[in-house]
């Protein structure tokens, strides 16, 4: 999953205006839900994120909990218990979503409802053939092509660094932090959650460069951890090791996050325990969009994930084997990794230019 948190709540309003069926109410005699039953349903909805806490990332837990809350509201609009509604009701819910939401959001809602129902001990049975056919039709209608953000490449970074010159800024510490964060994210192919999660204890320097310990990630839910090396290239303005060293000289050795929070006055922020305070993952996303907008490019085309896509695309441009790039970026699936190469492979060995040559 990329890192998307679902918003909204319009499904409940949509359902409130629709006719309420009585043949499929939870009670055999068609009785409406009691206030006690409805209160229990809402309690389960509020605790849904706790049911999946041990096996899913924080972002996925939030998305699943929101999806379950909205599934609950939609079902209650029909006076239906969301913990026992069958596949036909889920199909109707997803159909309603398809009018306003993307396929990726619909797939996430489906996965959330199915996962939480399993954890409640009331799985939705999909083996009657109807639901798989419904999904196939939905994907065919909506289109399964995922929306991809543009890769942030070397030429983009060179332009960005001109905007983040700490010697010409009133808040040099912020500039130093942002330079180090962007170049580290690009060089290591890190996700925004990983960048925001790095602690000072997670980094070390060697004669070759910088070693960062990723304590946990999307593909390492059991948090075994993994080390990623970033080589030093002192002659390059894009050297992440140089940028991190400069940032640490300004940051100091106070315990806390590597890329810590900085207030509006340009000062590092500390907690009551004396540790530096962490940045939010949204800070990484806002930073990418802000600096890209400053270069004149359309910021809507870029996101925090553009750093990760940029690393893979740059590696592909320079002939780095896919296996090596996958290992560096901690990809487990080759098909997924290939999807991060933003069109660079289209031109390697491409012969179409020769078709028009004299």
Secondary structure, DSSP 4 states (H G I P E B T S, - for coil): --SPPP---HHHHHHHTS---STT-SSTT-PPPPHHHHHHHHHHHHTHHHHTTTTS-HHHHHHHHHHHHHHHHHHHTTT--TTT--HHHHHHHHHHHHTTS-HHHHHHHHHHHHHHHHHTT-PPP-TTSHHHHHHHHHHHHH--PPP-PPP--HHHHHHHHHHT-GGG-S-HHHHHHHHHHHHHHHHHT--HHHHHH-BGGGEEE-SSEEEEEE--BTTBTT---EEEEEE--TTSTT-HHHHHHHHHHHH-S-SBBSSB-B-TTS-B-B-TTSPBPBPPHHHHHHHHHHHHHHTTS-GGG--THHHHHHHHHHHHHTT--HHHHHHHHT---HHHHHTTS-SGGGGTT--HHHHH--
